[in-house]
Amino acid sequence: MKRGEHCWPRKKRVYVSKWKDKRSVLKITTKSQARLTSVANRFGKEKIKPAEVATYNCNMVGIDSCNQMTATYSSRKTMRWYKKVMSYLLDVTTWNAFYLYRKYC
């Protein structure tokens, strides 16, 4: 496949989407239909992407920043495994609360 090409094989309501940007991206979905969306990149240039790729990129922004923040600013580094799990869960819930506050307030 060349860059920007895509194909959507379908069986009933299950779509398998293959799209090539820098690398091939393979997605399986039942939620969206086979359609293309125009998305602007950070320089303002319009780019055509499948709808499920655009939705995935939009939703992964919060996950990536959560992983980045909890890895960098962990509350505790050395302890027993169950304490690490509880500490990690506390870090993630604190980050999620902060993210939702910043998004909606």
Contacts in CASP RR format, 6 or more apart in sequence:
PFRMAT RR
TARGET T0000
AUTHOR 0000-0000-0000
METHOD contacts of the structure
MODEL  1
MKRGEHCWPRKKRVYVSKWKDKRSVLKITTKSQARLTSVANRFGKEKIKP
AEVATYNCNMVGIDSCNQMTATYSSRKTMRWYKKVMSYLLDVTTWNAFYL
YRKYC
1 7 0 8 1.000
1 18 0 8 1.000
1 20 0 8 1.000
1 24 0 8 1.000
2 20 0 8 1.000
3 20 0 8 1.000
3 21 0 8 1.000
3 22 0 8 1.000
4 19 0 8 1.000
4 20 0 8 1.000
4 21 0 8 1.000
4 48 0 8 1.000
5 19 0 8 1.000
5 20 0 8 1.000
6 17 0 8 1.000
6 18 0 8 1.000
6 19 0 8 1.000
6 20 0 8 1.000
6 36 0 8 1.000
6 50 0 8 1.000
7 17 0 8 1.000
7 18 0 8 1.000
8 15 0 8 1.000
8 16 0 8 1.000
8 17 0 8 1.000
8 18 0 8 1.000
8 34 0 8 1.000
8 50 0 8 1.000
9 15 0 8 1.000
9 16 0 8 1.000
10 16 0 8 1.000
10 34 0 8 1.000
13 30 0 8 1.000
14 28 0 8 1.000
14 29 0 8 1.000
14 30 0 8 1.000
15 28 0 8 1.000
15 29 0 8 1.000
15 30 0 8 1.000
15 32 0 8 1.000
15 33 0 8 1.000
15 34 0 8 1.000
15 52 0 8 1.000
16 26 0 8 1.000
16 27 0 8 1.000
16 28 0 8 1.000
17 25 0 8 1.000
17 26 0 8 1.000
17 27 0 8 1.000
17 28 0 8 1.000
17 29 0 8 1.000
17 34 0 8 1.000
17 50 0 8 1.000
17 52 0 8 1.000
17 53 0 8 1.000
18 24 0 8 1.000
18 25 0 8 1.000
18 26 0 8 1.000
19 25 0 8 1.000
19 27 0 8 1.000
19 49 0 8 1.000
19 50 0 8 1.000
19 53 0 8 1.000
21 49 0 8 1.000
25 53 0 8 1.000
27 50 0 8 1.000
27 52 0 8 1.000
27 53 0 8 1.000
27 56 0 8 1.000
29 52 0 8 1.000
31 52 0 8 1.000
32 51 0 8 1.000
32 52 0 8 1.000
32 55 0 8 1.000
33 51 0 8 1.000
34 50 0 8 1.000
35 50 0 8 1.000
35 51 0 8 1.000
36 48 0 8 1.000
36 49 0 8 1.000
36 50 0 8 1.000
36 51 0 8 1.000
37 48 0 8 1.000
37 49 0 8 1.000
37 50 0 8 1.000
37 51 0 8 1.000
37 54 0 8 1.000
38 46 0 8 1.000
38 47 0 8 1.000
38 48 0 8 1.000
39 46 0 8 1.000
39 47 0 8 1.000
39 48 0 8 1.000
39 49 0 8 1.000
39 54 0 8 1.000
39 57 0 8 1.000
40 46 0 8 1.000
40 47 0 8 1.000
41 47 0 8 1.000
62 99 0 8 1.000
65 99 0 8 1.000
66 92 0 8 1.000
66 95 0 8 1.000
66 96 0 8 1.000
66 99 0 8 1.000
69 95 0 8 1.000
70 88 0 8 1.000
70 91 0 8 1.000
70 92 0 8 1.000
70 95 0 8 1.000
73 91 0 8 1.000
74 87 0 8 1.000
74 88 0 8 1.000
74 91 0 8 1.000
75 87 0 8 1.000
75 90 0 8 1.000
75 91 0 8 1.000
76 83 0 8 1.000
76 84 0 8 1.000
76 87 0 8 1.000
79 87 0 8 1.000
END
